[in-house]
Amino acid sequence: MSRVRFTRYAMSTKHITGCVLAMVGPVLAVAGVLAPPVGLALVPVLYGVGALAAPARRRANIVDGLDLHDVQRSLEQLQRRTLSRVPDRIALKVTRIATTITKVLPRAGALGAGSPGPYVLVACATDYLPTALQAYLDLPRGYADHHVVADGKTPLDLLAAQLDLLSSEIDEIVENINAADSGRLIAHGRFLAEKFGHGPLDIGDPAS
């Protein structure tokens, strides 16, 4: 076991629980409940019971150091806070963005190390999307939906345009992820064809 793995296990819930339970044998021996040899003999048994019974630490689903569960929770909370406070057309755009990010982010690792794609998706979920919605929600509803503020557009129009821009960027990342996954499938098919398609492993025509 490597030093890193050893340290990680030494700090785990399983190891700590096992150690605590293992002390029961010696304690009972000192208290006179068990004979000392029996108490010592129970140490490894009790440790094993504690280590097995303790829940394992949840393994985070991570892409480039980003916990996908946290991103998903952030999107769920955002939708609960905002969807009932925006017009239906905005709610539909937000739902589509959130659903797309939730579905595709676990596959974003296909883009390769160093790709900005996963970080853009996370930024859309935790920064760009919430910021756009909050700026709209901070305005009085009548003003936001009907007062022209820039380029002949209301704040509602500006929000819709920003959501469309985010959606377009996310769709482009999705296409890149699909292309990367397809590329790996094609490459694997070529590998199998080279390995098994021709050569000594061919059975040939049984009739020949």
Backbone bond lengths (Angstrom), bond angles and torsions (degrees), N, CA, C in turn:
res aa  C-N    CA-C-N  psi(-1)  N-CA   C-N-CA  omega(-1)  CA-C   N-CA-C  phi
1 M - - - 1.463 - - 1.530 108.88 -
2 S 1.344 116.85 131.06 1.454 120.33 -179.42 1.522 110.43 -69.53
3 R 1.338 114.96 162.39 1.460 119.19 -179.61 1.524 111.31 -60.98
4 V 1.344 115.94 -39.00 1.471 119.22 -179.40 1.525 110.30 -64.19
5 R 1.322 115.93 -45.64 1.464 119.28 -179.77 1.517 111.07 -65.74
6 F 1.339 116.16 -38.76 1.464 119.77 178.73 1.524 110.64 -62.58
7 T 1.340 116.09 -45.43 1.472 120.02 -179.87 1.516 110.93 -62.97
8 R 1.332 115.75 -41.72 1.462 120.03 -179.82 1.525 110.75 -62.29
9 Y 1.358 115.79 -42.83 1.462 118.34 -179.90 1.522 111.26 -69.50
10 A 1.337 116.56 -37.16 1.465 120.16 -179.22 1.527 111.41 -62.23
11 M 1.332 116.85 -26.60 1.463 121.14 -179.62 1.526 112.18 -97.28
12 S 1.324 116.86 1.84 1.458 120.12 -175.36 1.519 111.98 -78.43
13 T 1.320 115.09 160.54 1.465 121.63 176.86 1.520 111.02 -62.95
14 K 1.321 117.07 -36.89 1.456 120.54 -179.25 1.528 111.28 -62.06
15 H 1.337 116.60 -46.56 1.467 119.55 -178.59 1.530 111.00 -65.94
16 I 1.324 116.57 -43.98 1.467 120.30 -178.45 1.525 110.79 -63.53
17 T 1.334 116.08 -44.21 1.465 119.65 178.76 1.525 110.85 -63.35
18 G 1.340 116.90 -41.75 1.452 120.44 178.40 1.516 112.42 -60.98
19 C 1.345 116.16 -42.31 1.472 120.22 179.65 1.525 111.43 -64.32
20 V 1.334 115.55 -43.19 1.468 119.28 -179.20 1.520 110.42 -62.61
21 L 1.336 116.29 -45.90 1.459 119.31 -178.59 1.530 111.10 -68.77
22 A 1.333 116.83 -32.80 1.470 120.10 -179.88 1.522 111.73 -63.61
23 M 1.327 117.20 -27.11 1.471 120.68 -179.17 1.517 112.67 -72.20
24 V 1.347 116.55 -14.08 1.465 119.46 -177.95 1.526 110.70 -62.86
25 G 1.354 116.37 -39.91 1.467 119.01 -178.99 1.514 112.67 -59.84
26 P 1.348 119.63 -55.77 1.461 120.60 177.96 1.521 113.22 -59.63
27 V 1.326 118.03 -37.69 1.466 120.97 179.76 1.523 110.49 -62.62
28 L 1.335 116.34 -44.05 1.460 119.81 178.58 1.523 111.09 -66.15
29 A 1.351 115.79 -32.99 1.468 118.99 177.83 1.519 110.73 -67.75
30 V 1.348 116.94 -43.26 1.462 121.25 178.30 1.521 110.53 -63.54
31 A 1.337 116.28 -36.45 1.464 120.46 -179.55 1.518 112.52 -75.95
32 G 1.304 116.77 -6.76 1.454 119.76 178.95 1.505 114.69 85.87
33 V 1.344 117.01 4.40 1.471 120.27 179.91 1.521 110.03 -74.21
34 L 1.335 116.12 -37.14 1.455 121.31 179.03 1.520 109.59 -122.38
35 A 1.309 115.68 154.46 1.457 119.91 172.97 1.520 108.37 -68.50
36 P 1.343 118.92 143.12 1.465 121.29 -178.23 1.524 114.18 -50.85
37 P 1.351 119.67 -45.48 1.474 117.90 178.99 1.528 112.90 -60.24
38 V 1.334 116.43 -36.24 1.466 120.27 179.78 1.519 110.18 -68.70
39 G 1.346 115.33 -43.31 1.458 118.93 179.34 1.509 112.26 -60.43
40 L 1.338 117.28 -42.17 1.466 120.75 178.70 1.525 111.45 -68.83
41 A 1.320 116.33 -37.72 1.461 120.16 179.90 1.530 111.55 -64.86
42 L 1.331 116.11 -27.37 1.465 120.09 -179.01 1.528 112.84 -78.50
43 V 1.333 117.64 -13.72 1.475 120.16 -175.82 1.518 112.21 -55.55
44 P 1.348 120.28 -56.42 1.465 119.09 -178.90 1.523 113.04 -65.37
45 V 1.341 116.28 -32.70 1.466 119.34 179.42 1.522 110.58 -65.60
46 L 1.332 115.65 -48.01 1.461 119.82 -179.15 1.529 111.00 -66.55
47 Y 1.322 116.63 -36.73 1.470 118.83 177.05 1.531 110.14 -60.75
48 G 1.325 116.29 -45.35 1.456 119.91 179.63 1.515 112.36 -61.64
49 V 1.330 116.30 -40.79 1.463 120.45 178.54 1.522 110.41 -62.53
50 G 1.325 117.16 -44.98 1.460 120.77 -179.88 1.506 112.61 -65.03
51 A 1.342 116.41 -42.69 1.464 120.20 -179.01 1.522 111.25 -65.69
52 L 1.326 116.89 -37.21 1.459 119.98 -179.83 1.522 111.91 -74.45
53 A 1.326 116.01 -35.13 1.467 119.84 -175.85 1.521 112.41 -77.57
54 A 1.328 117.28 -28.04 1.464 119.93 -176.78 1.525 109.58 -68.31
55 P 1.337 116.99 138.78 1.466 119.40 179.47 1.520 110.83 -68.67
56 A 1.322 115.31 140.22 1.468 119.41 176.37 1.514 109.51 -72.93
57 R 1.305 115.53 148.28 1.463 120.16 178.06 1.513 109.46 -66.19
58 R 1.341 116.06 133.01 1.464 119.82 -179.33 1.517 110.01 -60.09
59 R 1.308 115.21 128.24 1.458 119.96 178.19 1.512 109.32 -81.70
60 A 1.304 115.71 119.21 1.460 119.68 -177.74 1.519 110.42 -71.14
61 N 1.317 115.36 139.31 1.459 121.09 174.02 1.516 106.94 -82.54
62 I 1.310 115.98 107.57 1.468 119.87 -168.11 1.519 111.23 -121.66
63 V 1.313 116.15 135.26 1.449 123.07 170.42 1.514 107.28 -121.24
64 D 1.336 115.97 115.61 1.464 120.84 -179.71 1.524 112.04 50.52
65 G 1.339 116.34 43.68 1.459 120.63 175.66 1.511 114.86 82.49
66 L 1.321 118.37 4.78 1.459 121.74 -177.81 1.526 109.58 -103.49
67 D 1.319 116.93 127.12 1.457 121.66 179.64 1.528 108.73 -80.58
68 L 1.326 116.35 111.63 1.462 120.98 -175.35 1.517 112.19 -66.90
69 H 1.334 116.64 -29.48 1.465 119.11 178.20 1.528 110.50 -64.49
70 D 1.319 117.33 -38.15 1.466 120.63 178.50 1.516 110.76 -65.29
71 V 1.329 116.81 -40.94 1.464 120.56 179.02 1.523 110.00 -64.02
72 Q 1.322 116.62 -43.80 1.460 120.27 179.79 1.526 111.26 -62.43
73 R 1.332 116.26 -43.66 1.469 119.19 178.20 1.522 111.04 -62.37
74 S 1.320 116.84 -38.98 1.461 120.92 179.27 1.524 110.58 -61.45
75 L 1.315 116.52 -43.07 1.471 120.35 179.32 1.527 111.37 -67.08
76 E 1.322 116.62 -39.67 1.466 119.80 178.93 1.527 111.02 -64.17
77 Q 1.319 116.46 -42.57 1.462 120.52 178.69 1.521 111.12 -65.23
78 L 1.326 115.94 -40.49 1.466 120.17 178.71 1.523 110.80 -60.26
79 Q 1.317 116.68 -44.56 1.461 119.94 -179.27 1.528 111.40 -65.61
80 R 1.335 116.65 -40.28 1.470 119.19 179.39 1.532 111.02 -62.89
81 R 1.316 116.50 -36.45 1.466 120.38 -176.46 1.523 113.19 -78.73
82 T 1.320 117.50 -26.93 1.471 118.91 -167.51 1.524 116.38 -116.31
83 L 1.318 118.67 -30.96 1.464 119.26 -169.49 1.521 112.87 -59.83
84 S 1.318 117.21 -35.17 1.467 119.46 -179.28 1.527 112.15 -78.25
85 R 1.317 117.87 -5.77 1.462 121.67 -175.24 1.525 112.86 -109.82
86 V 1.329 117.09 3.19 1.463 120.53 -179.16 1.525 109.18 -123.94
87 P 1.339 117.08 157.70 1.470 119.66 176.88 1.526 111.88 -59.34
88 D 1.314 115.57 158.34 1.459 120.84 -174.93 1.528 112.30 -57.65
89 R 1.323 117.60 -39.80 1.466 119.06 -176.72 1.528 111.30 -66.63
90 I 1.329 115.78 -31.20 1.463 119.77 176.62 1.529 109.48 -73.96
91 A 1.322 115.97 -41.68 1.469 119.98 179.34 1.526 111.03 -59.74
92 L 1.323 117.06 -38.81 1.462 120.64 179.05 1.523 111.24 -65.15
93 K 1.331 115.88 -41.64 1.470 119.79 178.59 1.523 110.72 -63.99
94 V 1.325 116.88 -44.37 1.466 121.18 -179.65 1.524 110.53 -63.00
95 T 1.329 116.54 -43.84 1.459 120.65 -179.94 1.524 111.09 -62.52
96 R 1.322 116.04 -41.24 1.476 119.18 179.45 1.527 110.76 -63.96
97 I 1.324 116.80 -43.90 1.465 120.43 179.64 1.521 110.41 -62.18
98 A 1.332 116.30 -47.65 1.464 120.66 -177.88 1.523 111.19 -63.44
99 T 1.320 116.94 -42.32 1.462 121.02 -179.52 1.525 111.03 -64.95
100 T 1.318 116.30 -42.47 1.464 120.28 -178.93 1.520 110.86 -64.43
101 I 1.334 116.73 -45.42 1.469 119.91 179.91 1.525 110.61 -62.44
102 T 1.326 116.73 -44.46 1.464 120.73 -179.16 1.522 111.64 -59.64
103 K 1.329 116.44 -39.83 1.458 120.51 -177.35 1.527 112.60 -75.41
104 V 1.329 117.03 -38.52 1.462 119.51 -169.89 1.521 113.93 -93.25
105 L 1.331 118.07 -24.55 1.463 119.51 -174.78 1.535 113.04 -59.31
106 P 1.348 120.03 -38.41 1.472 118.58 177.71 1.524 113.27 -61.82
107 R 1.326 117.50 -19.06 1.468 121.14 -179.80 1.519 112.43 -98.69
108 A 1.337 117.29 -0.25 1.459 120.22 -173.07 1.516 112.97 -65.77
109 G 1.332 117.68 -18.87 1.456 120.27 177.31 1.515 112.59 -61.63
110 A 1.332 117.30 -18.73 1.463 121.16 178.09 1.516 112.20 -62.24
111 L 1.332 117.08 -20.27 1.460 120.91 -179.17 1.524 112.23 -73.37
112 G 1.330 116.57 -15.09 1.451 119.62 177.24 1.511 113.22 95.94
113 A 1.313 114.97 158.44 1.467 121.11 -179.85 1.521 110.57 -61.61
114 G 1.317 115.17 136.95 1.454 120.41 177.77 1.515 114.80 87.25
115 S 1.323 117.61 -6.64 1.463 119.58 178.74 1.524 109.97 -69.71
116 P 1.342 117.60 137.79 1.465 119.53 178.97 1.529 113.34 -76.17
117 G 1.335 116.97 -9.54 1.459 120.51 -175.32 1.512 114.75 -52.59
118 P 1.355 119.03 -53.09 1.467 119.49 -179.42 1.522 112.49 -59.89
119 Y 1.319 117.22 -38.61 1.463 119.80 -178.53 1.529 111.26 -70.38
120 V 1.322 117.04 -34.58 1.463 120.16 176.96 1.522 109.78 -65.32
121 L 1.333 116.96 -42.05 1.462 120.22 178.52 1.521 111.04 -61.69
122 V 1.324 116.20 -44.02 1.463 120.02 179.53 1.525 110.47 -66.58
123 A 1.322 117.29 -40.60 1.465 120.28 178.89 1.523 110.76 -63.57
124 C 1.326 116.95 -38.26 1.468 120.08 176.76 1.520 110.25 -61.96
125 A 1.339 116.24 -41.62 1.464 120.76 -176.33 1.515 112.75 -73.02
126 T 1.330 117.44 -37.57 1.468 120.98 -170.11 1.522 114.22 -108.20
127 D 1.335 117.62 -9.70 1.465 119.79 -176.95 1.519 112.22 -133.46
128 Y 1.343 117.36 -66.31 1.464 120.42 -172.66 1.526 112.72 -60.30
129 L 1.330 116.74 -48.05 1.463 120.31 -179.14 1.529 112.09 -66.96
130 P 1.333 119.97 -50.28 1.470 119.57 178.33 1.528 112.99 -60.93
131 T 1.330 117.72 -37.41 1.465 120.60 -178.65 1.518 111.08 -65.52
132 A 1.324 116.71 -43.85 1.467 120.35 179.31 1.528 111.11 -62.51
133 L 1.329 115.96 -44.57 1.462 119.68 -179.23 1.523 111.85 -66.41
134 Q 1.333 116.96 -41.23 1.455 119.83 -177.92 1.522 111.46 -66.19
135 A 1.333 116.95 -38.32 1.467 120.23 178.75 1.527 110.27 -61.34
136 Y 1.324 116.80 -37.78 1.467 120.86 176.88 1.525 110.92 -70.54
137 L 1.321 117.40 -45.59 1.459 120.82 -176.11 1.528 112.71 -68.67
138 D 1.327 117.71 -21.91 1.459 120.86 178.89 1.528 112.23 -71.59
139 L 1.329 116.87 -16.04 1.468 121.33 -179.31 1.522 110.97 -90.99
140 P 1.335 117.17 151.06 1.469 119.30 172.40 1.525 109.65 -58.82
141 R 1.310 116.88 140.98 1.470 121.00 -172.77 1.537 112.07 -58.81
142 G 1.321 116.75 -46.62 1.462 119.40 -179.18 1.523 111.98 -61.50
143 Y 1.316 116.41 -41.24 1.468 121.71 178.68 1.527 109.86 -65.99
144 A 1.313 116.66 -46.35 1.459 120.90 -175.90 1.521 112.32 -64.43
145 D 1.325 116.34 -33.68 1.461 119.17 -173.89 1.530 113.16 -91.72
146 H 1.350 118.34 -18.24 1.465 118.90 -171.74 1.523 115.09 -129.92
147 H 1.317 118.88 -17.42 1.462 120.23 -176.46 1.529 109.97 -88.46
148 V 1.332 115.47 125.24 1.464 120.77 178.94 1.519 108.80 -76.86
149 V 1.338 115.82 127.80 1.468 119.40 -176.11 1.524 113.60 -120.49
150 A 1.330 118.40 -25.53 1.470 120.26 -178.12 1.522 110.00 -162.25
151 D 1.331 115.19 133.83 1.469 121.35 175.84 1.515 112.46 53.51
152 G 1.322 116.18 35.01 1.453 120.51 179.06 1.519 114.14 71.72
153 K 1.330 117.16 16.88 1.452 120.48 -176.90 1.519 111.44 -117.21
154 T 1.308 114.60 147.87 1.459 121.38 173.97 1.536 108.95 -84.85
155 P 1.330 118.01 165.85 1.462 119.15 173.56 1.528 112.53 -55.90
156 L 1.320 117.44 -34.04 1.461 120.61 176.99 1.525 110.64 -63.37
157 D 1.342 116.15 -43.12 1.466 120.05 178.17 1.529 110.70 -63.34
158 L 1.328 116.13 -41.32 1.466 120.36 179.96 1.528 111.10 -64.12
159 L 1.330 115.87 -40.55 1.457 119.64 178.24 1.524 110.51 -63.13
160 A 1.329 116.49 -44.91 1.463 120.18 179.65 1.522 110.86 -59.77
161 A 1.334 116.47 -41.72 1.466 120.51 179.77 1.531 111.03 -65.05
162 Q 1.334 116.30 -40.45 1.465 119.48 179.25 1.529 111.05 -65.96
163 L 1.315 117.12 -39.12 1.459 120.50 178.31 1.526 110.80 -66.19
164 D 1.335 116.51 -37.62 1.461 119.88 177.02 1.528 110.74 -64.56
165 L 1.330 116.14 -38.14 1.460 120.21 178.20 1.534 110.81 -64.77
166 L 1.334 116.20 -44.32 1.466 119.90 177.34 1.528 110.58 -61.61
167 S 1.313 115.90 -43.36 1.458 120.69 -178.79 1.524 110.90 -62.27
168 S 1.338 116.03 -40.54 1.464 120.44 179.57 1.527 111.13 -63.86
169 E 1.339 116.83 -42.25 1.463 120.99 179.23 1.523 110.66 -65.63
170 I 1.320 116.42 -41.44 1.465 120.49 179.31 1.525 110.78 -64.76
171 D 1.341 116.43 -40.96 1.464 119.90 178.97 1.527 111.05 -62.54
172 E 1.328 116.63 -36.10 1.465 120.23 178.33 1.534 110.64 -65.55
173 I 1.335 115.91 -40.61 1.462 119.66 177.89 1.525 110.36 -65.34
174 V 1.329 116.19 -39.61 1.466 120.10 177.96 1.528 110.52 -59.94
175 E 1.337 116.37 -43.00 1.462 120.15 178.79 1.522 111.09 -62.11
176 N 1.333 116.32 -39.90 1.464 119.91 178.66 1.529 111.41 -65.12
177 I 1.325 116.12 -39.26 1.470 119.86 177.99 1.519 110.51 -65.86
178 N 1.337 116.76 -43.79 1.461 120.24 178.21 1.526 111.13 -61.30
179 A 1.342 115.75 -40.51 1.466 119.89 179.34 1.527 110.67 -64.86
180 A 1.341 116.29 -40.27 1.465 119.74 179.78 1.524 110.81 -65.39
181 D 1.330 117.19 -43.77 1.464 120.37 178.51 1.529 110.69 -64.39
182 S 1.337 116.51 -40.76 1.461 119.83 178.75 1.521 110.44 -64.59
183 G 1.332 116.18 -39.08 1.459 120.40 179.18 1.517 111.94 -61.30
184 R 1.333 116.32 -40.37 1.460 119.99 178.42 1.528 111.11 -66.25
185 L 1.343 115.63 -37.93 1.463 119.30 178.94 1.523 110.43 -65.82
186 I 1.330 116.29 -41.84 1.466 120.57 179.02 1.527 110.17 -63.61
187 A 1.342 116.02 -44.71 1.460 120.07 -179.75 1.527 111.08 -62.44
188 H 1.333 116.63 -39.46 1.463 119.58 179.25 1.527 110.36 -66.61
189 G 1.327 115.96 -37.87 1.466 119.34 177.39 1.518 111.29 -62.47
190 R 1.331 116.96 -41.04 1.463 119.98 177.80 1.528 110.86 -64.73
191 F 1.345 115.56 -39.75 1.464 119.56 177.93 1.529 110.75 -60.02
192 L 1.341 115.99 -45.87 1.464 119.46 -179.32 1.523 110.78 -65.38
193 A 1.349 116.04 -38.50 1.462 119.12 179.80 1.520 110.86 -64.11
194 E 1.341 116.39 -40.70 1.459 120.03 179.37 1.522 111.85 -69.09
195 K 1.330 115.54 -35.56 1.455 119.46 -176.36 1.519 113.11 -79.79
196 F 1.340 116.75 -38.84 1.450 119.93 -172.81 1.531 113.95 -119.26
197 G 1.324 117.33 -11.34 1.469 118.92 -175.01 1.504 113.63 -72.19
198 H 1.328 117.87 -35.67 1.465 121.25 -178.30 1.514 108.09 -142.48
199 G 1.294 116.75 153.69 1.451 119.84 175.24 1.497 113.33 123.45
200 P 1.322 117.09 -165.95 1.470 121.59 -174.25 1.509 115.06 -60.14
201 L 1.350 116.80 -22.46 1.462 117.96 -177.56 1.521 112.38 -81.18
202 D 1.345 117.18 -10.44 1.449 118.91 179.02 1.531 110.48 -63.44
203 I 1.312 115.62 132.83 1.479 119.46 179.19 1.513 110.05 -79.64
204 G 1.320 114.76 -33.79 1.456 118.29 -179.67 1.516 111.82 85.27
205 D 1.297 115.63 -176.27 1.470 121.79 -179.67 1.522 109.43 -79.57
206 P 1.342 117.35 118.32 1.466 119.87 -179.70 1.525 113.40 -56.08
207 A 1.337 115.89 -26.42 1.453 119.31 -176.00 1.508 112.35 -78.61
208 S 1.363 117.01 -16.05 1.460 119.80 -175.60 1.514 111.93 -78.56
